[in-house]
Amino acid sequence: MPQPDLLLIEDDEAIAELIVWHFAREGFSVRQTPDGEQALILVEERVPDIVLLDWMIESLPGIEVCRRLRRNPKSANVPIIMLTARGEEEDRIRGLETGADDYVTKPFSPRELVARVQAVLRRLRPALAGEMLSYADIELDSVAHKVVRNGQIVAMGPTEFRLLRHFMEHPGRVFSRGQLLDSVWGQDSDIELRTVDVHIRRLRKAINLPGTTDIIRTVRSAGYALDSGKSI
């Protein structure tokens, strides 16, 4: 893997130094700031491959930085892992719903954090090519318009194909029904939110072949995500 560019946004100096040391040792190029506003400037200067973002930082809360990164076309698809001492389920869901791809609670093992970042980068790298996507036992060919799971070709409609492709471009990320409408049907669509549920059911029926696990996770009061159920 080429040297990945990591942006660390952490205002605890001791934790930041520890993280920088471990990632530099693993061959990462690391930029670090304790300040949310400064982080947004750094992203404008050079878009990172991945962001490690603390929830409680200077000038802007991490959750707001995450929201702004997702709104910025330059950084909309950059994976974001949130670091926080807030371990309650409601906080985790809020972070994921805002756009975080993963959530690591403090205290954490620096070696485990490196492994999780490397796993996210491996998982999302196929999406950068724009043609072949893979996640768990699923492969999607955007050019041939073909989906294969566990070696078997999966038949599905065009809307379900677009839904699956969107999920596979952002594995693990939770999308609300409104976000899926905007991304899959288009912002000018007048389709009702309940239509998303119908197509999710159709996608589940198509992709969940006999002997396979349900790859679509329903997050109560939040939306849906592509999730193999295995920790990374």
N, C-alpha and C positions, 0 to 999 in steps of 0.2 A: 504494500500500500504506500503511495506517495506520502510525503510528510503532511499530515493533516494540520489545518489551521484552526486552533481552538481559541475561543474568546471566553475568558473567565471573569465573571462579574461577582465579586465577593469582597465584603468590607472587613472581614475578620482577617487581620494581617497574618496571623499564625496559620490559619487554615489555608489562606491563599498561597503562602510560601510552600506549604506541604503539597498542595495540589500541583502547583507549577513544577516543583521538583520531580514528582512522580511522572507527570506527563512529558516533561522534557526528556526524562530518562528513557521513555518509550518512543521517542522520536517525533513528538508533537511540536509544532511551532505554537507557542502560547503567548497571547496578549492578555493583560490583566488590568482591571480597573475596579475600584470600590464604588464607583459612581454610575448611577443609571443613565443620566444625561450623557456623560462621557461615553458610555457603552454604545449609545445610539450613534454618536459621532464616529466611533471606531468602525461600526458596521457600515456606515456610509463610505468611509475611506477604503475599506476592504471587507468584503463579505466573508465571514468565516465559514468553515465546513461544519462546525458545531458550536453551540453555546452552552456553557455551564452557568446557571443563573441562580443566585441566592435570592430568597424571598424578601429579606429585610436588608436593604442596601441604602446608600446615600442618595439624596435628591429625588429619586423616584422609587416607589416600591417595585420589587421584582415582577409582580403580577402585571403592573402597568407596562414595564419594559417588554415583557412577553407579548402583551396585547399589541404594542406598537410595532414590534418586529414582525408579527403576523400580518399587520396591515400594510407594511412596506413591501412592495413587489420584489425588491431586491432580496429581502430576507424571509419572504413568506414560506419558503420550503426548507429553510435551514433548521435542522433538528435542534431542539432546546430541551435540556435536562435541568430541572429545577432542584436546587439544594436548599433544604429548609429544616428547621426544627419542628415545624407545624406538621404533625403526623396524623391529624384527625382525618377521617374519611371525607368529610365535607370540604376540607382544605385541599385534599388531593384531587377531588373531582373538580373543584374550582380551578386549580392549576391546569389540569388536563383540558378542561373545557375552554380555557383561555388560549390554549395552543401549545402547551408543553407536550413533548413526546414521551417523557419519562419523568419520574419523581423520586428523588433520593432523600431520605430523612437523615438528619444528624442525630447522633454521631454515626459516621460511616467509615468503612475501610477504604483507604486510598487505592489499594490494589483492586478491590471490587469495583470502585468507581471507574478506574481505567478500563477494566474488562467490560463494564456496561457501555461506556462510550465507544469502545472498539466494536462492540456488538451492534450498536445502533448504526454506526458508520457502515459496517458490512451489510446490514439489513437494508439500508436506504440507498446504497451505491447503485443498484440496478435501476432505480428510478431516475438517476441522472442521465442515463443513456436514452431514456424516452421510448424505447422499443420493447425490450425484454425486461419484464419484472418478475421477481420471485419472492415468495414469502412462505416459510414453513414448507409444506409439500405441494404448494400451488405455483404454477408458472403461467404467465400471461404474455402473449405475443400481440402487441398492439398493431403490428403491420398485417399479420395473417389473421387477426381477429380471432385468436384461438386461446382457449384456456385448458390447461391440463392439471389434474390433481391426482397425486399418487400414481402417476403413469396413465391415468384414464382421461380421455377427452371429455370435457364438460360442455354440454349444450345449454345456452342461455340466450335471452333476448338482448337487443342492443342497449336498453336502459340498464339492465342488470350488469352487462359488460362494462358500461361506463361507471357504474357504482363500484364494481369490484376494482377497476383500474384506479379510481380515486382513492379507495381504501389502501391499495397496494403501494401507491405513491406516498402514503402517509401512515404506515403500519403502526398500530398502537395508539394513534391519536384519536380522541373522541370528537365526533362531529355531531352537532345538533341537527335536527331536521331542517331548520332554516339554512344552515351552512351547506348541507347536502343539496338542498334545492338550488341554491346559488351556484354551487360548483358543478353539479351534474346536469341540471335542467337549464341553468342560466338565470341571471338576476331579473330578467324581464318576464320570467315565467309566472303565470297566474295559477299554477297547480297548487292544490291544497296540501298542507303539511301531512295529512293522513295518507296521501298518495305515497310518500316516502316509506311509510310502514308497509304498504302493500308490496312495493318493490323489494324491500328488505326481506320480506317473507319469501318472495319468489327467488331472490338470490340465495337465501339459505337453502331452499328446496333444491336448487340446481347444484350448488357447490358442496353441500354436505352429503357426499356419497356414502353408501353403506360402509361401515367400518371406519369412518373418519370422524373427527371431532367437529363440533360447531365452531367455525372460525370467526363468526360474527358475534361480537359481544354487545349486549344491551346494557347501557349504563343508566340506571334509573334517574329520571328527571334531567338527564344530560344528553343522551343520544346513542350513537352506535360507534363501534370501533372494530378494526380488524385485529384479532388477538388470538394467538395460538394457545393461550393458556399456560405457556411455559415462560418462566422468568428468564430474562436475558442476562 
